[in-house]
C-alpha cells in the first residue's frame, strides 16, 4: 500500500472533528507529496488547511526556529483558543514576511522537517514520520530546488540530524512510512 493510502486510512480512523496532522521526515523523503495527496483525498467536506514549514523557516539555518514557531505560535494557541498563527519568511529579501491566521474550524496538515517535535506532538491528532533511502532523498531534494539547495545540503542535513537527536520525532510518530519508490518490475 502506498504511503498516501496508509495516511488516509489513519486519518479516517481518527475520532476528531478537525484533526491536526503533522508530517515530518528528512529532506526529500516525500513529505510535500504526501501532504498534497492527503489533502486531495481528505475524507470529509471540510478542506484541510496546509502549512508548509518551507514557507516559515527563517533562512537556511532556521530549522529549529521554524519547528519552535510551529509548536508555540501555531499549534499550542490553536488547541488552547481555537486560533493560531505562523509568520512567513521572505526568502528573496531574507527577512520575515506576513503573519497567517489558522482557525480550528477546519482540519490542519503541517508538513516539513521539524514539524514533529516534543513540543508539537501533544497538540496533534496524527503524527506521521516519512523516511526514504538517503540517495533517493538527496536526488529528489536537489532536483526539486533546481540548484538553490545544493550549497546548503550539508548544513541543512546537520541541522536535521541535531533535531532528530534532541527531539526524537520517530519515537513520537503514530505512523511510520517509507517514501522510497518501489522498484519497478521488469518483465
C-alpha positions in Angstrom: 0.0 0.0 0.0 1.3 3.5 -0.9 2.1 6.0 1.8 -0.8 8.3 0.8 -3.2 5.4 1.2 -1.9 4.4 4.6 -2.0 8.0 5.8 -5.6 8.4 4.6 -6.6 5.2 6.4 -5.1 6.7 9.6 -7.0 10.0 9.1 -10.3 8.1 8.6 -9.7 6.2 11.9 -9.3 9.4 13.9 -12.0 10.4 16.3 -11.5 14.2 15.8 -13.8 16.6 14.0 -11.0 18.9 12.7 -7.8 16.9 13.3 -4.3 18.2 13.3 -1.9 16.0 11.2 1.9 16.5 11.4 4.1 15.1 8.7 7.9 15.1 9.3 10.9 13.3 8.0 14.2 14.1 6.3 14.5 16.4 3.3 13.5 14.7 0.1 11.5 11.9 1.8 8.3 13.0 0.1 6.5 15.0 2.8 5.1 17.6 0.4 3.9 15.0 -2.0 2.3 13.0 0.9 0.6 16.2 2.3 -0.7 17.1 -1.2 -2.1 13.6 -1.7 -3.7 13.5 1.7 -5.4 16.8 1.2 -6.7 15.8 -2.3 -8.2 12.7 -0.8 -9.4 14.1 2.5 -12.4 12.1 3.7 -14.7 14.9 4.8 -16.1 18.0 3.2 -14.0 20.3 5.4 -11.0 21.0 3.2 -7.8 21.0 5.4 -5.6 23.9 5.8 -2.0 23.3 4.9 1.1 24.8 6.5 4.5 24.0 4.9 7.5 24.7 7.1 9.4 25.7 3.9 7.3 28.9 4.0 8.3 29.9 7.5 11.9 28.7 8.2 13.9 31.9 8.8 16.6 31.1 6.2 18.7 28.1 5.6 19.8 27.9 9.3 16.3 28.1 10.6 15.1 24.5 11.1 15.0 24.8 14.9 13.4 28.2 14.8 10.7 27.0 12.4 10.0 24.0 14.5 9.7 26.2 17.6 7.3 28.6 15.8 5.0 25.8 14.7 4.7 24.5 18.3 4.5 27.8 20.2 2.8 30.2 17.7 0.6 27.8 15.8 -0.3 24.5 17.5 -0.4 25.4 21.2 -2.6 28.5 20.7 -4.8 26.6 18.2 -5.5 23.9 20.7 -5.9 26.4 23.6 -8.0 29.1 22.0 -9.1 27.9 18.6 -6.8 30.2 16.6 -3.1 30.0 15.9 -0.7 31.8 13.5 2.5 31.4 11.7 4.9 34.0 10.2 6.2 33.5 6.7 9.7 34.1 5.6 10.6 36.2 2.5 13.4 34.1 1.1 14.3 36.7 -1.6 14.6 39.6 0.8 16.0 37.4 3.7 13.5 38.8 6.2 10.2 38.0 8.0 7.0 38.3 5.9 3.3 38.4 6.8 1.6 36.6 9.6 -1.1 34.0 8.6 -4.0 33.1 10.8 -5.2 29.5 11.2 -8.6 28.5 12.7 -9.6 25.3 14.4 -12.8 25.3 12.4 -11.1 23.2 9.7 -8.6 20.3 9.7 -4.9 21.2 9.6 -1.9 19.4 7.9 1.6 20.7 8.8 4.4 19.3 6.8 8.2 19.8 6.9 11.4 19.0 8.6 10.9 19.8 12.3 7.1 19.5 12.3 7.1 16.7 14.8 8.9 17.8 18.0 8.5 17.2 21.7 6.6 20.5 21.9 4.3 19.9 18.9 3.4 16.3 19.3 0.9 16.7 22.2 -1.1 19.1 20.0 -1.6 16.7 17.1 -4.2 14.0 16.4 -1.9 12.1 14.0 1.9 12.2 13.8 3.5 10.8 10.7 7.2 10.1 10.1 8.2 9.6 6.5 11.6 8.3 5.6 13.3 7.3 2.3 16.6 6.0 1.0 19.3 8.6 1.5 20.4 8.6 -2.1 16.8 9.0 -3.3 16.2 11.8 -0.8 19.2 13.8 -1.8 18.5 13.4 -5.5 14.8 14.5 -5.1 15.7 17.5 -2.9 18.4 18.8 -5.1 16.3 18.3 -8.3 13.3 20.0 -6.7 15.1 23.2 -5.9 17.0 23.4 -9.2 20.3 24.2 -7.6 19.1 26.5 -4.8 19.6 23.8 -2.2 22.9 22.4 -3.4 25.2 24.7 -1.4 23.0 24.3 1.7 22.5 20.5 1.7 25.2 19.6 4.3 24.3 22.4 6.7 20.6 21.5 6.5 21.3 17.8 6.9 23.4 18.6 10.0 20.6 20.7 11.5 18.1 17.9 10.8 20.4 15.3 12.4 20.6 17.5 15.5 16.8 17.9 15.5 16.4 14.2 15.4 18.9 13.7 18.2 17.2 16.1 20.5 13.5 15.8 19.6 13.2 12.1 18.8 10.5 12.5 16.1 10.5 8.9 15.0 9.6 7.8 18.6 6.8 10.4 18.7 5.2 9.1 15.4 1.9 7.2 15.3 2.5 6.1 11.8 5.9 5.5 10.1 6.0 5.3 6.3 8.7 4.8 3.7 8.6 7.2 0.8 11.2 5.3 -1.3 9.6 4.3 -4.6 9.1 0.5 -5.0 11.5 -1.0 -7.6 9.9 -1.3 -11.0 9.2 -4.8 -12.0 10.7 -5.7 -15.3 9.1 -8.4 -17.4 
